[in-house]
Amino acid sequence: MITTTAFSGKRYAVLGLARSGMAAVESLLAGGAEVTAWDSREEPRRALEGRVELADPLNIDLTGYAGIVVSPGVPLNTHPIARVAEAAGVPVIGDIELFALARPQLPPHRVVGITGTNGKSTCTALVHHILQSAALPCRMGGNIGLPILGANPLDAGGVYVLELSSYQIDLTHSLHCEVAALLNITPDHLDRYDGFAGYAASKARLFAMQRPDQVAVFGMGDDETRAIAMREAARHEAGRVQSVDGQDLLALQAEWPSLQGPHNLQNAAVAVAIAEALGLTPAQWKPALASFRGLPHRMERVAEANGVLFINDSKATNPASTAPALAAFPPHPSRRVHWILGGLPKGDDLDECAPFFGNVAAAYTIGDAGPLFADLLGPYMPVTRSEMLCEAIQQAMAAAKPGDVVLLSPACASFDQFRDYEARGDTFRQIVQTLLSPEGSTAAIPGCA
């Protein structure tokens, strides 16, 4: 694991004992810290009995504690731990801050931090893939993969590639990334912030932690990201801020089967800028873009049969993240997208998707948002009120012609019918593969009659 003697003799509280919380506890203990830990669930508490003090930090005297480590899922704007910590003069931090504190004792390395509302998981995985392909020691973590503290330190010359959500950045105070990147900012998670401006300010903090000689990379698709880029250009040394739009890579995109669409062009452009900032050459990153396989639930190619392509984009939980998926499949020559959408809505419109309605051959609405979305889309395209995912897939499959695309890109959260977006995407994949099999029976799949 990653740890440091800087923790030795200090007292930390850890609130929340899921994966990153447990990794934080183990790292702190290995570094010689005294740890108080708590979770509302009994099972993780029992696993730590005898090794830590088990107590809720809301109910103890926090005087003298070096920090309270909380899960990124803890809403600092409403949870009482923020008020209690402030009164005690104790910082509220996350596992990424513990990693930042451990860095001085790690073998010489570099850190890449990637954030943005949409695309950051794909971009992070792509950068990791490029570095692996170039035989550089690298580790992927943060908001993707295993907790970064649970990994063994990289050898000298290694690169840590971190996907960072705004929640994680909020809990981080001293992570100066050798290369930091912001893909985009669109309204999301506004229940955690003082409006859109507060959310954008959270993303901007990743760059405020950098030194002026470190590299900052920005997408160019929205005003908020461009504004942060302009501010950082004034603070960083000349040439250390790069703004990219991907147009110089457009001619190559046809060679990347898992990186189609304008959003993936931006992901690739940012990844290439990061790779070159780390010293890689086109001879290293070009073949890696072509061999990248993508991530589950993010424009994932589930199957292709009878000339119809089936795409699982279940990770698209808001209209802004669905819009690029629709844009990826323009008419050829006629409309070809059979769009399955709906779930638990995050808003009452699909305005961000509207520029690409002309790509949609038909829509199939499901879940709580189904009636609303059917009404919104009715003037622009044929709509089937499917209600359930299984029915939507069957109806789209029956209507699709060779050259068409059956696209699950819900523009909604999943929690009305599924545990999470992964369960929704897994169900889509299972149904499609079952229907395309010789037996073709979905009777054993939950939610399919």
Helices and strands as residue ranges (DSSP letters): G 5-7, E 11-15, H 19-30, E 34-38, H 42-47, E 53-54, G 57-59, E 67-70, H 80-88, E 92-93, H 95-102, G 103-105, E 109-115, H 120-133, E 138-142, G 148-150, E 158-163, H 166-170, E 179-182, G 190-192, H 195-208, E 215-219, H 223-235, E 241-244, G 247-255, H 262-277, H 282-291, E 300-305, E 308-312, H 319-327, E 337-342, G 354-359, E 360-366, H 370-377, E 383-387, H 389-399, E 405-408, H 421-436
